[in-house]
Amino acid sequence: MANMGDKIIAPDPDMYEPTDSYAIDDWQSETTSIGSSLYRGLEENGRKYQVLKATDSFTPSDDKQFECYEAGHLTALVMDSHRANPLFRAPVENPKQILDVGTGRGSWAVDVADMFPEATVRGVDLYPPPVTWLPPNCILEVDDVLQDWTWHEPFDLVHLRILEGAFNDEERKKLYAQIYKNLRPGGWIEQLEVTPNFTTDDNSLPPGNILGTFGQTMIDASMKSGRGFDLFHKCEGLIKEAGFVDMKVHNSKWPVGPWPRDKQLKEAGIVNHQHWSMGVDGYGMYLLTKYGEPVPWSMEEVQVWSAKVRKEMLNSRFHIYHTAKRVWARKPFPEEEKAAAAAAAAAAAASVKEEPKSPEVKREVID
Ligand SMILES: C[S@@+](CC[C@H](N)C(=O)[O-])C[C@H]1O[C@@H](n2cnc3c(N)ncnc32)[C@H](O)[C@@H]1O
């Protein structure tokens, strides 16, 4: 498949010819509004934020942001549209209980509920999404996943996606420990994260272009905020530390714009362009007005910056992509847990001087 992590994506040479066969402007049009929010949140700098959690959440909870999440969801689906199940890769059979942590608009939870009508699929977030209809087996709940979980049934699958900037290191440890505790033995965790760093394989992005600095600008501000954009790099370690085994990792390049020659990647690039062009203002506004370098930016500065980013993103001669990583791993069965604990204890006893080694977690990188 063309979406392998290290494979170069070939640009479409026909993109730049005057032709009627491809409606060049179609991919640039904004999608129609998905729905209007009935809920009041905290308004700041023209965006609306959740008020459930005492600490700030950097992502807005408004229609524009929900549209961005929907486009992100569609990008993930198109990228895996060659698979029988484009929603997750964990080998879960006959699931009964599924949870989507930080569900956003709830699109993943809704689609999984449709795919597994026998399962109860819950999506949880700090803010109620503007959905008017849900499959009967899908429940979208408003809650803070950092609080102690009160769900009674153990989950077969817990899913997380694009949670960069949502948690600090301590909160992450608590979150992954709760996921572990609330999965049934043999149940699966699956996480999909993306970096905000745009890059190319063919140097088609000129040096100094704002798209080249976009990711680092966001990362720097997020690191200053204490809830860093480093989950992409840390999620494997966090999953392993929580005790999961049989970890699998799949990396892919998500193009931005219609530039790839491959049809599937072209479609993904078109939707991903919508994802980013609708999201850039929302992702940047809170972080840059609070933690922008060298000093916090004004709302107007963020708006000008995001307008420039959006404008440059329209140039399909820049063959930009960013990287996505999907990780899935299994909660061990009690006998495996006992064996791992015994092995760790034996290793600790055997080496008084040496650091005790945690048992090796099998990790497979999949292309
Ligand atoms: C970037 S969005 C991703 C949404 C969704 N997972 C998706 O892929 O479309 C991150 C989401 O995490 C939610 N979130 C952040 N902290 C949370 C918390 N403590 N409890 C529940 N949800 C949280 C935010 O409100 C936001 O909707």
The ligand as an SDF file (V2000), in Angstrom:
LIG
                    3D

 27 29  0  0  0  0  0  0  0  0999 V2000
   -7.8820   17.2110   19.2460 C   0  0  0  0  0  0  0  0  0  0  0  0
   -9.3640   16.6490   19.9030 S   0  0  0  0  0  0  0  0  0  0  0  0
   -9.5380   15.0290   19.1860 C   0  0  0  0  0  0  0  0  0  0  0  0
  -10.9700   14.5640   19.1390 C   0  0  0  0  0  0  0  0  0  0  0  0
  -11.1910   13.1510   18.6150 C   0  0  0  0  0  0  0  0  0  0  0  0
  -10.4560   12.1730   19.3740 N   0  0  0  0  0  0  0  0  0  0  0  0
  -10.8590   13.0500   17.1600 C   0  0  0  0  0  0  0  0  0  0  0  0
   -9.8740   12.3850   16.8010 O   0  0  0  0  0  0  0  0  0  0  0  0
  -11.5800   13.6330   16.3380 O   0  0  0  0  0  0  0  0  0  0  0  0
   -8.9700   16.2850   21.5930 C   0  0  0  0  0  0  0  0  0  0  0  0
  -10.2020   16.1090   22.4430 C   0  0  0  0  0  0  0  0  0  0  0  0
   -9.8290   15.6790   23.7620 O   0  0  0  0  0  0  0  0  0  0  0  0
  -10.7320   16.2510   24.6710 C   0  0  0  0  0  0  0  0  0  0  0  0
  -10.1790   16.2260   26.0420 N   0  0  0  0  0  0  0  0  0  0  0  0
   -9.0910   16.9020   26.4960 C   0  0  0  0  0  0  0  0  0  0  0  0
   -8.9220   16.6760   27.8130 N   0  0  0  0  0  0  0  0  0  0  0  0
   -9.9280   15.8390   28.1880 C   0  0  0  0  0  0  0  0  0  0  0  0
  -10.3020   15.2600   29.4320 C   0  0  0  0  0  0  0  0  0  0  0  0
   -9.5950   15.4930   30.5330 N   0  0  0  0  0  0  0  0  0  0  0  0
  -11.3950   14.4590   29.4650 N   0  0  0  0  0  0  0  0  0  0  0  0
  -12.1140   14.2250   28.3480 C   0  0  0  0  0  0  0  0  0  0  0  0
  -11.8100   14.7350   27.1410 N   0  0  0  0  0  0  0  0  0  0  0  0
  -10.7280   15.5400   27.0600 C   0  0  0  0  0  0  0  0  0  0  0  0
  -10.9130   17.6720   24.1210 C   0  0  0  0  0  0  0  0  0  0  0  0
  -12.0630   18.2990   24.6490 O   0  0  0  0  0  0  0  0  0  0  0  0
  -10.9880   17.4110   22.6230 C   0  0  0  0  0  0  0  0  0  0  0  0
  -12.3060   17.2340   22.1800 O   0  0  0  0  0  0  0  0  0  0  0  0
  1  2  1  0
  2  3  1  0
  2 10  1  0
  3  4  1  0
  4  5  1  0
  5  6  1  0
  5  7  1  0
  7  8  2  0
  7  9  1  0
 10 11  1  0
 11 12  1  0
 11 26  1  0
 12 13  1  0
 13 14  1  0
 13 24  1  0
 14 15  1  0
 14 23  1  0
 15 16  2  0
 16 17  1  0
 17 18  1  0
 17 23  2  0
 18 19  1  0
 18 20  2  0
 20 21  1  0
 21 22  2  0
 22 23  1  0
 24 25  1  0
 24 26  1  0
 26 27  1  0
M  CHG  2   2   1   9  -1
M  END
$$$$
